[in-house]
Amino acid sequence: MIDTEQILNDKDFFKSFKNATDLESFFKKLHKKAVEQMLEAELDTHLDTEKHQRTKDGNYRKGIFPKK
């Protein structure tokens, strides 16, 4: 797990943003990535398989072969 306190106290991290637009862009990218990861995890749980993993009935999730 990431130590958020360490990031929040890292002056070099904040110096990497030149202006408010850079910071806003970073937060938008972070938010997008977080939502994508949460949706992917929800889909894994719902389908009971991870991406490219064979299902119980022999199909692949997001595979190239037709369904059996």
PyMOL commands that set and color helices and strands:
alter all, ss='L'
color gray80, all
select helices_A, chain A and resi 4-8+11-15+20-47
alter helices_A, ss='H'
color red, helices_A
deselect
rebuild
show_as cartoon
